Amino acid sequence: MERFHYWFMGLVTVFYGVAVLIDYAAVQYNLPAYYEAFTPEQQEWFATLPPWFDAVWATQVVLALLGGAALVLLNRAAVWLFGLSFVLNSGMTLWVLVLSDPSMVDVAGWVGCALMTGSLALTLLFWLYARGEKQSPTGLL
């Protein structure tokens, strides 16, 4: 069971990457089974997101998924992939919670806020983990 935590974290990061990819695609393509769970006000909010936000969101999702794959494949690129994903996620979180009008808090309440900040926290933890593995003399990266 050498380095069980490494393989566990690798699977968690890939699962996270797939989950955010599904979330992004379901919202972008208005998949009925997923999109109908949102209120009409929330659907309208998603529909009016600016194009730059969609581009940042898509990039952040791809970086998170690639970061997870790199971690599983023992590739040091996981560090910068998660780092860039975290930077983009930080900008997205700041914009949706503070700068957008209406904000995500106004539209989705504190649940939306918790999901957004939880995603940000996970991305930070994944970056810290990958960086720690790269810097450790016994790390696998």
Helices and strands as residue ranges (DSSP letters): H 4-28, H 32-35, H 40-47, H 51-72, H 77-94, I 95-99, H 104-135
